[in-house]
């Protein structure tokens, strides 16, 4: 997290969008792979983002998350 790369900026003429990707430094966290608990946390955050951002397409591993708004009662 202390190392960064120079952003890669290039001309694009297709439809407008923002793509966010990241690569976790598993070695820094002394991990070989992501375990099921971590993947579950990431999946939950993906669903929360899809639910909270109307009109934004959220893709996980190339597949879209569909979310139909529901009324929440507290």
C-alpha positions, 0 to 999 in steps of 0.5 A: 500500500506504500507503492504506487504506479503511474496511472495509465491514461489513454484516449478512448472513443467508446461509451463513457464508463469508469472501471475500478480494479485492484490486485491485493498484495497477498504476500504482504498479508502473508496469504497464498490465496483469499479464503472464503471469509474474505471473499464473503466480505467482498461479495457483501460489499458488492451487493451493498454497492449494487443496492445503494447506487441506482443506475450503476452496473456492478459486475463481479467476475464478469457477471452483473449483480441485479438488485431490485429496490425494496422498502426497508423498515427500521 
